[in-house]
């Protein structure tokens, strides 16, 4: 595990933009239905390490199943750049779709599989 670093990310059109301190080497590839359809690769960070820079009013919120996560997407371009939830220890967390961060090579990360489908 590498030390967390500050990254900037955004949806496709840039209306929703953020900064986050995270370690991309902790990347996960979830097999739940929404993540499979999105093709998302996730890394999680405490919500205190996340700052929304633009797009507070440009976001939609989608929940499904047990409604454990708020999937945030841009209402203009439709891209889900992050999700909000709570870790098992009660910590508020954000899941960052690493595909929304420029400069991260997903192929070099080797994301670990996550069995979200069984949850």
Beta strands, then each sheet from edge to edge (+ up, - down):
strand 1: 5-10
strand 2: 17-22
strand 3: 28-30
strand 4: 42-46
strand 5: 50-54
strand 6: 59-62
strand 7: 70-74
strand 8: 80-86
strand 9: 92-97
strand 10: 112-114
sheet 1: 1+ 2- 5+
sheet 2: 3+ 10+
sheet 3: 4+ 9- 8+ 7- 6+
end
